[in-house]
Amino acid sequence: MGLAAALHALSRGLLNASLRIDPHNDTNMRAFARAATKTPPSRKGGEIKDSTIVEECLEVSRQLHAAGFPRKRVFCTSNTNDYCDTGSSLHPTLAADFAAVGLSFVTNLPWAVHEMKT
């Protein structure tokens, strides 16, 4: 199997194993507030996409945490410009939000896989 076919099969497998999250007014409003106040990951303001992803992930993690879900939850992005401070550490605002729901942060997929296995 060629690389392109293998990546396509991996992508299809991930999509088939995923669950769709329906839009929710509470997460949408929190995402809008992040963008309006330029709260990371929306540093430039008006960037709603990353804010929506974060708020939806936080909500799922919040619900899993409240239900006593025992397994690790990891947020993975290579977008260090918007998610990290001047170094490679998660921005303190996001770090507090992630810690509150037991969500780990990584910046690459191999690291995410490692975190899930340990």
C-alpha distances in whole Angstrom, upper triangle without the diagonal:
4,7,8,6,6,10,11,10,12,15,15,15,18,20,20,21,24,27,29,32,35,37,40,44,44,41,41,45,44,41,43,46,43,43,47,48,45,44,40,38,40,42,42,44,43,39,38,34,34,37,36,33,35,38,35,34,37,38,36,36,40,40,37,40,43,41,41,37,37,33,32,31,30,30,27,28,27,30,33,35,36,36,37,40,41,39,36,38,37,40,43,44,40,40,43,42,39,41,43,40,38,35,34,32,30,28,24,22,22,25,25,23,25,28,27,27,30
4,6,5,6,9,10,11,12,14,15,16,18,20,21,22,24,28,29,32,35,37,40,43,44,40,40,44,43,40,42,44,42,41,45,46,43,42,39,36,38,40,40,41,40,37,37,33,32,36,35,32,34,37,35,33,37,38,36,36,40,40,38,40,43,42,42,38,37,34,32,31,29,29,26,26,25,28,31,33,34,34,35,38,39,37,34,36,36,39,42,42,39,39,42,41,38,40,42,40,38,35,33,31,28,27,23,21,21,25,25,23,25,28,27,27,31
4,5,5,6,8,10,10,12,14,15,16,18,20,21,23,26,27,30,33,34,37,40,41,37,37,41,40,36,39,41,39,38,41,42,39,39,35,32,34,36,37,38,37,34,33,30,29,33,32,29,31,34,32,30,34,35,33,33,37,37,35,37,41,40,39,36,35,31,30,29,26,26,23,22,22,24,27,29,30,30,31,35,35,33,30,32,32,35,38,39,35,36,39,37,34,37,39,37,35,32,30,28,25,23,19,17,18,21,21,20,22,25,25,25,28
4,5,5,6,9,10,10,12,14,15,16,18,20,21,25,25,28,31,32,35,38,39,35,35,39,38,35,37,39,37,36,40,41,38,37,34,31,33,35,35,36,35,32,31,28,27,31,30,27,29,32,30,29,33,34,32,33,36,36,35,37,40,39,39,36,35,32,30,29,26,25,23,22,21,24,27,28,29,29,31,35,35,34,31,33,32,35,38,38,35,36,39,37,34,37,39,36,35,32,30,28,25,23,20,18,19,23,22,21,24,26,26,26,30
4,5,5,6,9,10,10,12,14,15,16,18,20,23,24,28,30,32,35,38,39,36,36,39,39,36,38,41,38,38,41,43,40,39,36,33,35,37,37,38,37,33,33,29,29,32,31,28,30,33,31,29,33,34,32,33,36,36,34,37,40,38,38,35,35,31,30,29,27,26,24,24,23,26,29,31,32,31,33,37,38,36,33,35,34,37,40,40,36,37,40,38,35,38,40,37,35,32,31,29,27,25,22,19,20,24,23,21,25,27,26,26,30
4,5,5,6,9,10,10,12,14,15,16,18,22,24,27,29,31,34,38,38,35,35,39,37,35,37,40,37,37,41,42,39,38,34,32,34,36,37,38,37,33,32,28,28,31,30,27,29,32,29,28,31,32,30,30,34,34,32,34,37,36,36,32,32,28,27,26,24,24,21,22,22,25,27,30,30,30,31,35,36,34,31,32,32,35,37,38,34,34,37,36,33,35,37,34,33,29,28,27,24,23,19,16,17,21,20,18,21,23,22,22,26
4,5,5,6,9,10,11,12,14,15,17,20,21,24,27,28,31,34,35,31,32,35,34,31,34,36,34,33,37,38,35,34,31,28,30,32,33,34,33,29,29,25,24,28,26,23,25,28,26,25,28,29,27,28,31,32,30,32,35,34,34,30,30,27,25,24,22,21,18,18,18,21,24,26,27,26,28,32,33,31,28,29,29,31,34,34,31,31,34,33,30,32,34,32,30,27,26,24,21,20,16,14,15,19,18,17,20,22,21,22,25
4,5,5,6,9,10,11,12,14,15,19,20,23,25,27,30,33,34,31,31,34,34,31,33,36,34,33,37,38,36,35,32,29,31,33,34,34,33,29,28,24,24,28,26,23,26,28,26,25,28,29,27,28,32,31,30,33,35,34,35,31,31,28,27,25,23,22,20,20,20,23,26,28,28,28,30,34,35,34,30,32,31,33,36,36,32,33,36,34,31,34,35,32,31,28,27,26,24,22,19,16,18,21,20,19,22,24,23,24,27
4,5,5,6,9,10,10,12,14,18,19,23,25,28,31,34,35,32,32,36,35,32,35,37,35,35,39,40,38,36,33,31,33,35,36,36,35,31,30,26,26,29,27,24,27,29,26,25,28,29,26,28,31,31,29,32,34,33,33,29,29,26,25,24,23,22,21,21,22,25,28,30,30,29,31,35,37,35,32,33,32,34,37,37,33,34,36,34,31,34,35,32,31,28,27,26,24,23,20,17,18,21,20,18,21,23,21,22,26
4,5,5,6,9,10,11,12,16,18,21,24,26,29,32,32,29,30,33,32,30,33,35,33,33,36,37,35,34,30,28,30,32,34,34,33,29,28,24,24,26,25,22,24,26,24,22,25,26,24,24,28,28,26,28,31,30,30,26,26,23,22,20,19,19,17,18,19,22,25,27,27,26,28,32,33,32,28,29,28,31,33,33,29,30,33,30,28,30,32,29,27,24,23,22,20,20,16,13,15,18,16,14,18,20,18,19,22
4,5,5,6,9,10,11,14,15,18,21,23,26,29,30,26,27,30,29,27,29,32,30,30,33,34,32,31,28,25,27,30,31,31,30,26,25,21,21,24,22,19,21,24,21,20,24,24,22,23,27,26,25,28,30,29,30,26,27,23,22,20,18,18,16,16,18,20,23,25,25,24,27,30,32,31,27,28,27,29,32,31,28,29,31,29,26,29,31,28,27,23,23,22,20,19,16,13,16,18,16,16,19,20,19,20,24
4,5,5,6,9,10,13,14,18,20,23,26,29,30,27,27,31,31,28,31,34,32,31,35,37,35,33,31,28,30,33,33,33,32,28,27,23,23,26,23,21,23,25,22,21,25,25,23,24,28,27,25,28,31,29,30,26,27,24,23,22,21,20,19,20,21,23,26,29,28,27,30,34,35,34,31,31,30,32,35,34,30,31,34,31,28,31,32,29,28,25,25,24,23,22,20,17,19,21,19,18,22,23,21,22,26
4,5,5,6,9,12,14,18,21,23,26,30,30,27,28,32,31,29,32,34,32,32,36,37,35,34,31,28,31,33,35,35,33,30,28,24,24,26,24,21,23,25,22,20,24,24,21,22,26,25,23,26,29,27,27,24,24,21,21,19,19,19,18,20,21,24,27,29,28,27,30,33,36,34,31,31,29,32,34,33,30,30,32,30,27,29,31,27,26,24,23,23,22,22,19,16,17,20,17,16,19,20,18,19,23
4,5,5,6,10,12,15,18,20,23,26,27,24,25,28,27,25,28,30,29,29,32,34,32,30,27,25,27,30,31,31,30,26,24,21,20,22,21,17,19,21,18,17,20,21,18,19,23,22,20,23,26,24,25,21,22,19,18,16,15,15,15,16,18,20,23,26,25,24,26,30,32,31,27,27,26,28,30,30,26,27,29,26,23,26,27,24,23,20,20,20,19,19,16,13,15,17,15,14,17,18,16,17,21
4,5,5,8,9,13,15,18,21,24,25,22,23,27,26,24,27,29,28,28,31,33,31,30,27,25,26,30,31,30,28,25,23,19,20,22,19,16,19,20,17,17,20,20,18,19,23,22,21,24,26,25,26,22,24,21,20,18,17,17,16,17,20,21,25,27,25,24,27,31,33,32,29,29,27,29,31,30,27,28,30,27,24,27,28,25,24,22,22,21,21,21,19,16,19,20,17,17,21,21,19,21,24
4,6,8,10,14,17,20,22,26,27,24,25,29,28,27,29,32,31,31,34,36,34,33,30,28,30,33,34,34,32,28,26,23,23,25,22,19,22,23,20,19,22,22,19,21,24,22,21,24,26,25,26,22,24,21,21,19,19,19,19,21,23,25,28,30,29,28,31,34,37,36,32,32,30,32,34,33,29,30,32,29,27,29,30,26,26,23,24,24,23,24,22,19,21,23,20,19,22,22,20,21,25
4,7,10,13,16,19,22,25,26,23,24,28,27,26,29,31,30,30,34,35,33,32,29,27,29,32,34,33,32,28,26,23,22,24,21,18,20,21,18,17,20,20,16,18,21,20,18,21,23,21,22,19,20,17,17,16,17,17,17,19,22,24,27,29,28,26,29,33,35,34,30,30,28,30,32,31,27,28,29,27,24,26,27,23,23,20,21,22,21,22,20,17,19,20,17,16,20,19,16,18,22
4,7,9,13,16,18,22,22,19,21,24,24,22,25,27,26,27,30,31,30,28,26,24,26,29,30,30,28,25,22,19,19,20,18,15,17,18,14,13,17,16,13,15,18,17,16,19,21,20,21,18,19,17,17,15,15,15,16,17,20,22,25,27,25,24,27,30,33,32,29,28,26,28,29,28,24,25,27,24,21,24,24,21,21,18,19,20,20,21,19,17,19,20,17,16,20,19,16,19,22
4,6,10,13,15,19,19,17,18,22,22,20,23,26,25,26,29,30,29,27,26,24,25,29,30,29,27,24,22,19,19,20,16,14,16,16,13,12,16,14,11,14,17,15,14,18,19,18,20,17,19,17,17,15,16,16,17,19,22,23,26,28,26,24,27,31,34,33,30,29,26,28,29,28,24,25,26,23,21,24,23,20,20,18,20,21,21,23,22,19,22,23,19,19,22,21,19,21,24
4,6,9,12,16,17,15,16,19,19,18,21,23,23,23,26,28,27,26,24,22,24,27,28,27,25,22,19,16,17,18,14,13,15,15,11,12,15,14,12,15,17,15,16,19,20,19,22,19,22,20,20,17,18,17,18,19,22,23,26,27,25,24,27,31,34,33,30,29,26,28,29,27,24,25,26,23,21,24,24,20,22,19,21,22,22,23,23,21,24,24,21,21,25,24,21,24,27
4,6,9,12,13,11,12,16,16,15,18,20,20,21,23,25,25,23,22,20,21,25,26,25,23,20,17,15,15,15,12,11,13,12,8,10,12,11,9,13,14,13,14,17,18,18,20,18,21,20,19,16,17,16,18,19,22,22,25,26,23,22,26,29,32,32,29,28,25,26,27,24,21,23,24,20,19,22,21,18,20,18,20,21,22,23,23,22,25,25,21,22,25,24,22,25,27
4,6,10,12,10,11,14,15,15,17,19,20,20,23,25,25,24,23,21,22,26,27,24,22,20,17,15,16,16,12,12,15,13,10,12,14,12,11,15,16,15,16,19,20,19,22,21,24,23,23,20,20,19,21,22,25,24,27,28,25,24,28,31,34,34,32,31,27,27,28,26,23,25,25,22,21,24,23,20,22,21,23,23,25,26,26,25,28,28,25,26,29,27,25,29,31
4,7,9,8,7,11,12,12,13,16,17,17,19,21,22,21,21,19,19,23,24,21,19,17,14,13,14,13,10,11,13,11,9,12,14,11,12,16,16,15,18,20,20,21,24,22,26,25,24,21,21,19,21,21,24,23,26,26,23,22,26,29,32,33,31,29,26,26,27,24,21,24,24,20,20,24,22,20,22,21,23,23,25,26,27,26,29,29,26,27,30,28,27,30,32
4,6,6,6,9,10,11,12,14,16,17,18,20,21,20,20,19,19,23,24,21,19,18,14,14,16,14,10,12,13,10,9,12,13,10,11,15,14,14,16,19,18,19,22,22,25,24,24,21,21,20,22,23,26,25,27,27,24,23,26,29,32,33,31,29,26,25,26,22,20,23,22,19,19,22,20,18,21,20,23,23,26,27,28,28,31,30,27,29,31,29,27,31,32
4,6,5,6,9,10,10,12,14,15,16,18,20,19,20,19,19,22,23,20,18,17,14,15,16,14,11,14,14,11,11,14,14,12,14,17,16,16,19,21,20,21,24,24,27,27,26,23,24,22,24,24,27,26,27,27,24,23,27,29,32,34,32,30,26,25,26,22,21,24,23,19,20,23,21,20,23,22,25,25,28,28,30,30,33,32,29,31,34,31,30,34,35
4,5,5,6,9,10,11,12,14,15,17,18,17,18,18,18,21,22,19,18,17,14,15,16,13,11,13,13,9,9,13,12,9,12,15,13,13,17,18,17,19,22,22,25,25,24,21,22,20,23,23,26,25,26,26,22,22,25,27,30,31,30,28,24,23,23,19,18,21,19,16,17,20,18,17,20,19,22,23,26,27,29,29,32,31,28,30,32,29,28,32,33
4,5,5,6,9,10,11,12,14,15,16,15,15,15,15,18,20,17,16,15,11,12,12,9,7,9,9,5,6,9,9,7,10,12,12,13,16,17,17,19,21,21,23,23,22,18,19,17,19,19,23,21,22,23,19,18,22,24,27,28,27,25,21,20,20,17,15,18,17,14,15,18,16,15,18,17,20,20,22,23,25,25,29,27,24,27,29,26,26,29,30
4,6,5,6,9,10,11,12,14,15,14,15,15,14,17,18,15,13,13,9,10,11,9,6,10,10,8,8,12,12,11,13,16,15,16,19,20,21,22,25,24,27,26,25,21,21,19,21,20,23,21,23,23,19,19,22,24,28,29,28,26,22,21,22,18,17,20,20,16,18,21,19,18,21,20,22,22,24,24,26,27,30,29,26,29,31,29,28,32,33
4,5,5,6,9,10,10,12,14,13,15,15,14,17,18,15,13,13,10,13,13,10,9,12,12,9,11,14,13,12,16,17,16,18,21,21,21,24,26,26,29,28,27,23,23,21,23,22,25,23,24,23,20,20,23,24,28,29,28,26,23,21,21,18,17,20,19,16,18,21,19,19,22,21,23,23,26,26,28,29,33,31,28,31,33,31,30,34,35
4,5,5,6,9,10,11,12,11,12,12,12,15,16,14,13,13,10,12,12,8,8,11,10,7,9,12,11,10,14,15,14,16,19,19,19,22,24,24,26,26,24,21,20,18,20,20,23,20,21,21,17,17,20,21,25,26,25,23,19,17,18,14,13,16,15,12,15,17,16,16,19,18,20,20,23,23,26,27,30,28,26,29,31,28,28,31,32
4,5,5,6,9,10,10,9,10,10,9,13,14,11,10,9,6,8,8,5,5,8,8,6,9,11,11,11,14,16,15,17,20,20,21,23,25,24,27,26,24,20,19,16,18,17,20,17,19,18,14,14,18,19,23,24,23,22,18,16,17,14,13,16,16,13,15,18,17,17,20,18,20,19,21,21,24,25,28,26,24,27,29,27,27,30,31
4,5,5,6,9,10,10,12,12,10,13,13,10,8,9,6,9,10,7,8,11,11,10,12,15,14,15,18,19,19,21,23,24,24,27,29,28,30,30,28,24,23,20,21,20,22,19,21,20,16,17,20,21,24,26,25,24,21,19,19,16,15,19,19,16,18,21,20,20,23,21,23,22,24,24,27,28,31,30,28,31,33,30,30,34,35
4,5,5,6,8,8,11,12,10,12,13,10,10,11,9,12,12,9,10,13,12,10,14,16,15,15,18,19,18,21,23,23,24,27,28,28,30,30,28,24,23,21,22,21,23,20,21,20,16,16,19,20,23,25,25,23,20,17,17,14,14,18,17,14,17,20,19,19,22,21,23,22,24,25,27,29,32,30,28,31,33,30,31,35,35
4,6,5,6,5,7,8,6,9,11,8,9,9,8,11,10,6,9,11,10,9,13,14,13,14,18,18,18,20,22,22,23,26,28,27,29,28,25,22,21,18,19,18,20,17,17,16,12,13,15,16,19,21,21,19,16,14,14,11,11,15,14,12,15,18,17,18,20,18,20,19,21,21,24,26,29,27,25,29,30,27,28,32,32
4,6,5,6,8,8,5,8,8,5,5,6,6,9,9,7,9,12,11,11,14,16,16,17,20,21,21,23,25,25,27,29,31,30,32,30,28,24,23,19,20,18,20,16,17,15,12,13,16,17,20,22,22,21,18,15,17,14,13,17,18,16,18,21,21,21,23,21,22,20,22,22,24,26,30,28,26,30,31,29,30,34,34
4,6,8,11,11,8,10,9,6,6,8,9,12,13,10,12,15,15,14,17,19,18,19,23,23,23,25,28,28,28,31,33,32,34,33,31,27,26,23,24,22,23,20,20,18,15,16,19,19,22,24,24,23,20,17,18,15,16,20,19,18,20,23,22,23,26,24,25,24,26,25,28,30,33,32,30,33,35,33,33,37,37
4,5,9,11,8,9,9,7,9,10,11,14,14,11,14,16,15,14,18,19,18,20,23,23,22,25,27,27,28,31,32,32,33,33,30,27,25,22,23,22,23,19,19,17,14,15,17,17,19,22,23,21,18,15,15,12,14,17,17,16,19,21,21,22,24,23,24,22,25,24,28,30,33,31,29,33,34,32,33,36,36
4,6,8,5,5,6,5,8,8,10,13,12,10,13,15,14,14,18,19,18,20,23,23,23,26,27,27,28,31,32,31,33,32,29,25,24,20,21,19,20,16,16,14,10,12,14,14,16,19,19,18,16,13,14,11,12,16,16,15,18,20,21,22,24,22,22,20,22,21,24,27,30,28,27,31,32,30,31,34,34
4,6,5,6,9,8,10,10,11,13,11,9,12,14,11,12,15,16,15,17,20,20,19,23,24,24,25,28,29,28,29,28,25,22,21,18,19,17,18,15,15,13,10,10,12,12,15,17,17,16,13,10,11,8,9,12,13,12,14,17,17,18,20,18,19,17,19,19,23,25,28,26,24,28,29,27,28,31,31
3,4,5,9,9,11,10,11,12,9,8,11,12,9,11,14,14,13,16,19,18,19,22,23,22,24,27,28,27,28,26,23,20,18,14,15,13,15,11,11,10,6,6,8,9,13,15,14,13,10,7,9,7,7,10,12,11,12,15,16,17,18,16,16,14,16,15,19,21,24,22,21,25,26,23,25,28,28
4,6,9,9,11,8,9,9,6,6,10,10,8,10,13,13,13,16,18,17,19,21,22,22,24,27,27,26,27,25,22,19,16,13,13,11,12,9,9,9,5,5,8,10,13,15,14,13,10,8,11,9,8,11,13,12,12,16,17,17,18,16,16,13,14,14,17,19,22,20,19,23,24,22,23,27,27
4,6,5,7,5,7,9,7,6,10,11,10,12,15,15,15,18,20,20,21,24,25,25,27,29,30,29,30,29,26,22,20,16,17,14,15,12,12,10,7,8,11,12,15,17,17,16,13,11,14,11,11,15,16,14,16,19,20,20,22,19,19,17,18,17,20,22,26,24,23,26,28,26,27,31,31
4,6,9,8,11,12,10,10,14,15,13,15,18,19,18,21,23,23,24,27,28,28,30,32,33,32,33,31,28,25,22,19,18,16,16,12,12,9,6,9,11,11,13,15,16,15,13,11,13,12,12,15,17,16,18,20,21,22,24,21,21,18,19,18,21,24,27,25,24,28,29,27,29,32,32
4,7,7,10,12,12,12,15,16,16,17,20,21,21,23,26,26,26,29,31,31,32,35,36,35,36,34,31,28,25,21,21,18,18,14,14,11,9,12,14,14,15,18,19,19,17,14,17,15,16,19,20,19,21,24,25,26,27,24,24,21,22,21,23,26,29,28,27,31,32,30,32,35,36
4,5,8,11,11,10,13,15,15,16,18,20,20,22,24,25,25,28,29,30,31,34,35,34,35,34,31,27,25,22,22,19,20,16,16,14,11,14,16,16,18,21,21,21,18,16,18,15,16,19,20,19,21,24,24,25,27,24,25,22,23,22,25,27,31,29,28,32,33,31,32,36,36
4,6,9,10,10,12,14,15,15,17,19,20,21,23,25,25,27,29,30,31,33,35,34,35,34,31,28,26,22,22,20,20,17,18,16,13,15,18,19,21,24,24,23,21,18,20,18,17,21,22,20,22,25,25,25,27,25,26,23,25,23,26,28,31,30,29,32,34,32,33,36,37
4,6,7,7,9,11,12,13,15,17,17,19,21,22,23,25,27,28,29,31,33,31,33,31,28,25,22,19,19,16,17,13,15,13,10,13,16,17,19,22,21,21,18,16,19,17,16,19,21,18,20,23,23,23,25,22,23,20,21,20,22,24,27,26,25,28,30,29,29,33,34
4,6,5,6,9,10,10,12,14,15,16,18,20,20,22,24,25,26,28,30,29,31,29,26,23,21,18,18,16,18,15,17,15,12,14,17,19,22,23,22,22,19,17,19,17,15,19,20,17,18,22,22,21,23,21,22,20,21,20,22,24,27,26,24,27,30,28,28,32,33
4,5,5,6,9,10,11,12,14,15,17,18,20,21,23,24,26,27,29,27,29,27,24,21,19,15,15,13,15,13,15,15,12,13,17,19,22,23,21,21,18,18,20,18,15,19,20,18,18,22,22,21,22,19,20,18,19,18,19,20,24,24,22,24,27,25,25,29,30
4,5,5,6,9,10,11,12,14,15,16,18,20,21,22,24,26,27,25,26,24,22,18,16,12,12,10,12,10,12,12,9,9,13,16,18,20,18,17,14,14,16,14,12,15,17,15,15,18,19,18,19,16,17,14,15,15,17,18,21,21,19,22,24,22,23,26,27
4,5,5,6,9,10,10,12,14,15,16,18,20,20,22,24,26,24,26,24,22,18,17,13,14,13,15,13,14,14,10,10,14,16,19,21,19,18,15,14,15,13,11,14,15,12,13,17,17,17,18,16,17,15,17,17,19,20,24,23,20,24,26,23,24,28,28
4,5,5,6,8,10,10,12,14,15,17,18,20,21,23,24,23,25,23,21,18,17,13,15,14,17,15,17,17,13,13,17,20,23,24,22,21,17,17,18,16,13,17,17,14,14,18,18,17,19,16,18,17,18,18,20,21,24,23,21,24,26,24,24,27,28
4,6,5,6,9,10,11,12,14,16,17,18,20,21,23,21,22,21,18,15,13,10,11,11,14,13,15,16,13,12,16,19,22,22,20,19,16,16,18,15,13,15,17,13,13,17,17,15,17,14,15,14,15,15,17,17,21,20,17,20,22,20,20,24,25
4,6,5,6,9,10,10,12,14,15,16,18,20,21,19,21,19,17,13,12,9,11,11,14,12,14,15,12,10,13,16,20,20,18,16,13,13,14,12,9,12,13,10,9,13,13,12,14,11,12,11,14,14,16,17,20,19,16,19,21,19,19,23,24
4,5,5,6,9,10,10,12,14,15,16,18,20,19,21,20,18,14,14,12,14,14,18,16,17,18,15,13,16,19,22,23,21,19,16,15,16,13,10,13,13,10,10,14,13,12,14,12,15,14,17,18,20,21,24,22,19,22,24,21,21,25,26
4,5,5,6,9,10,11,12,14,15,17,18,17,19,18,17,13,13,11,14,15,18,17,19,20,17,15,19,22,25,25,23,21,18,18,19,16,13,16,16,12,12,15,14,12,14,12,15,15,17,18,20,20,23,22,19,21,23,21,20,24,25
4,5,5,6,8,10,11,12,14,15,16,15,17,15,13,10,10,8,11,12,16,16,17,19,16,14,17,20,23,23,21,19,15,16,17,15,12,13,14,11,9,13,12,10,11,9,11,12,14,16,17,17,20,18,15,17,20,17,16,20,21
4,6,5,6,9,10,10,12,14,15,14,16,15,13,10,11,9,13,14,18,17,18,20,17,14,17,19,23,23,21,18,15,15,15,13,10,11,11,8,7,10,9,7,9,8,11,12,15,17,19,19,22,20,17,19,21,18,17,21,22
4,5,5,6,9,10,10,12,14,14,16,16,15,12,13,13,16,18,21,21,22,23,20,18,20,23,27,27,24,22,19,19,19,16,14,15,14,10,10,13,11,9,12,11,14,15,18,20,22,22,25,23,20,22,24,21,20,23,24
4,5,5,6,8,10,11,12,11,14,13,13,10,12,11,15,17,21,21,22,24,21,19,22,24,28,28,25,23,19,20,21,18,15,16,16,13,11,14,12,9,11,10,13,15,18,20,21,20,23,21,18,19,21,18,17,20,21
4,5,5,6,8,10,10,9,11,11,10,7,9,10,14,16,20,20,21,23,21,18,20,23,26,26,23,20,17,18,18,17,14,14,13,10,9,10,9,6,7,7,10,13,16,18,20,19,21,19,16,18,19,16,15,18,19
4,6,5,6,9,10,10,13,13,13,11,13,13,17,19,23,23,23,25,22,19,22,24,28,27,25,22,19,19,18,16,14,14,13,10,9,10,8,5,8,9,13,15,18,21,23,23,25,23,19,21,23,19,18,21,21
4,5,5,6,9,9,12,13,13,12,15,15,19,21,25,25,26,28,25,22,25,27,31,31,28,25,22,23,22,20,18,18,17,14,13,14,12,9,11,12,15,18,21,24,25,24,26,24,21,22,24,21,19,22,22
4,5,5,6,5,8,9,10,9,12,14,18,21,24,25,26,28,26,23,25,27,31,30,27,25,22,23,23,21,18,18,17,15,13,13,12,8,9,10,14,17,19,22,23,22,24,22,18,19,21,18,16,19,19
4,5,5,6,8,9,10,10,13,15,18,21,25,25,26,28,25,22,24,26,30,29,26,23,21,22,21,19,17,16,15,13,11,11,9,6,7,9,13,16,19,22,24,23,24,22,19,20,21,17,16,19,18
4,5,8,10,13,14,13,16,18,22,24,28,28,29,31,28,25,27,29,33,32,30,26,24,24,23,21,19,19,17,15,14,14,11,9,10,13,16,19,23,26,27,26,28,26,23,24,25,21,20,22,22
4,6,9,12,13,13,17,19,23,26,29,30,31,33,30,27,29,31,35,34,32,29,26,27,26,24,22,22,20,18,17,16,14,11,12,14,18,21,24,27,28,27,28,26,23,24,24,21,19,22,22
4,6,9,11,12,16,19,22,25,29,30,30,33,30,27,29,31,34,33,30,27,25,27,25,24,22,21,20,18,16,15,14,11,11,13,16,20,23,26,27,26,26,24,21,22,22,19,17,19,19
4,6,8,9,13,16,19,23,26,27,28,31,29,25,27,30,33,32,29,26,24,26,25,24,21,20,20,18,15,15,14,11,10,12,14,18,20,23,24,22,23,21,18,18,19,16,14,16,16
4,7,9,13,16,19,23,26,28,28,31,29,26,27,29,32,31,28,25,23,25,25,24,22,20,20,19,16,15,15,12,10,12,14,17,19,23,23,21,22,20,17,17,17,14,12,13,13
4,7,10,13,16,20,23,25,25,28,27,23,25,27,30,28,25,23,21,24,24,24,21,19,20,18,15,15,15,12,10,10,11,15,16,20,19,18,18,16,13,13,14,11,8,10,10
4,6,10,13,16,19,21,22,25,23,20,21,24,27,25,21,19,18,20,21,21,17,16,17,16,12,12,14,11,8,7,8,11,13,16,16,15,15,13,10,11,11,8,6,9,9
4,7,10,13,17,18,19,22,20,17,19,22,25,23,20,18,16,18,19,18,15,14,15,13,10,11,12,9,7,5,6,9,11,14,14,13,15,13,9,11,12,9,8,11,12
4,6,10,13,15,15,19,17,14,15,19,22,20,16,15,13,16,17,17,13,12,15,13,9,11,13,11,9,6,5,6,7,10,11,10,12,10,6,9,10,7,7,11,12
4,7,10,11,12,15,14,11,13,16,19,18,15,13,11,13,15,15,11,11,14,12,9,11,14,12,11,7,6,5,6,8,10,10,12,11,8,11,13,10,11,14,15
4,7,9,10,14,13,10,12,16,18,17,13,13,11,14,16,17,13,13,16,15,12,15,17,15,14,10,8,6,5,5,6,7,10,9,6,10,12,10,11,15,16
4,5,7,10,10,8,10,14,16,15,12,12,11,13,16,16,13,14,17,16,14,17,19,18,17,13,11,8,7,5,6,8,11,11,9,13,15,14,15,18,19
4,6,9,10,9,10,13,15,13,10,12,11,14,17,18,15,16,19,19,17,19,22,21,20,16,14,10,8,5,6,9,12,11,11,14,16,16,17,20,21
4,5,6,6,8,11,13,13,10,12,11,12,16,16,13,15,18,17,16,19,22,21,21,17,15,12,10,7,10,12,15,14,14,18,19,18,20,23,24
4,5,5,5,8,9,9,7,8,8,9,13,14,12,13,17,17,15,18,21,21,20,17,15,11,10,7,10,14,16,14,15,18,19,18,20,23,23
4,6,6,8,8,10,9,11,10,10,14,14,13,15,18,18,18,20,23,23,23,20,18,14,13,11,14,17,20,18,19,22,23,22,24,27,27
4,6,8,10,12,11,11,9,9,12,12,10,13,16,15,15,18,20,20,21,18,17,13,13,12,15,18,20,19,18,22,23,22,24,27,27
4,7,10,11,9,8,6,6,10,10,7,9,13,12,12,14,17,17,17,14,13,10,10,9,13,16,18,16,16,19,20,19,20,24,24
4,7,7,6,5,4,5,8,10,9,9,13,13,13,15,18,18,18,15,13,10,10,10,13,17,18,16,16,20,20,19,21,24,23
4,5,7,6,6,5,8,10,10,10,13,15,15,16,19,20,20,18,16,13,14,13,17,20,22,19,20,23,23,21,24,27,26
4,7,8,9,8,11,13,14,14,17,19,18,20,23,24,23,21,19,16,16,14,18,21,23,20,22,25,25,24,26,29,28
4,6,8,9,12,14,14,14,17,19,18,19,22,23,22,20,17,14,14,12,16,19,20,18,19,23,22,21,24,26,25
4,7,9,12,14,13,12,16,17,16,17,20,21,20,17,14,11,10,9,12,16,16,14,15,19,18,17,20,23,22
4,6,8,11,10,9,12,14,13,14,17,18,17,14,12,9,9,10,13,16,17,14,15,19,18,16,19,22,20
4,6,8,7,6,9,11,10,11,14,15,14,12,10,7,9,9,13,16,18,15,15,18,18,16,18,21,20
4,6,5,6,9,10,10,12,14,16,16,14,13,10,12,13,16,19,21,18,18,22,22,20,22,25,24
4,5,5,6,9,10,10,12,15,15,14,13,12,14,16,19,22,24,20,20,24,23,21,23,26,24
4,5,5,6,9,10,11,13,15,13,14,13,16,17,20,23,25,22,21,25,25,22,24,27,26
4,5,5,6,8,10,11,12,10,11,9,12,14,17,19,22,19,17,21,21,19,20,23,23
4,5,5,6,9,10,10,9,9,8,11,14,17,19,21,17,16,20,20,17,19,22,20
4,6,5,6,9,10,10,11,11,15,17,20,22,24,21,19,23,22,19,21,24,22
4,6,5,7,9,8,10,11,15,17,20,21,23,20,19,22,22,19,20,23,22
4,5,6,6,5,7,8,12,14,17,18,20,17,15,18,18,15,16,19,19
4,5,5,6,7,9,13,16,19,20,21,18,16,19,19,15,16,19,18
4,6,8,10,13,16,19,22,23,24,21,19,22,22,18,19,22,20
4,6,9,12,15,19,21,21,22,20,17,19,20,16,16,19,19
4,7,10,13,17,19,19,20,17,15,17,17,13,13,16,15
4,7,10,13,15,15,17,14,12,14,15,11,11,15,14
4,7,10,12,13,14,11,9,12,12,8,10,13,12
4,7,10,11,13,9,8,12,12,9,11,15,14
4,6,8,9,6,6,10,10,9,11,14,14
4,7,9,7,8,11,12,11,14,16,17
4,6,5,6,9,10,11,13,15,16
4,5,5,6,9,10,11,12,14
4,5,5,6,9,10,11,13
4,5,5,6,9,10,11
4,5,5,6,9,10
4,5,5,6,9
4,5,5,6
4,5,5
4,6
4
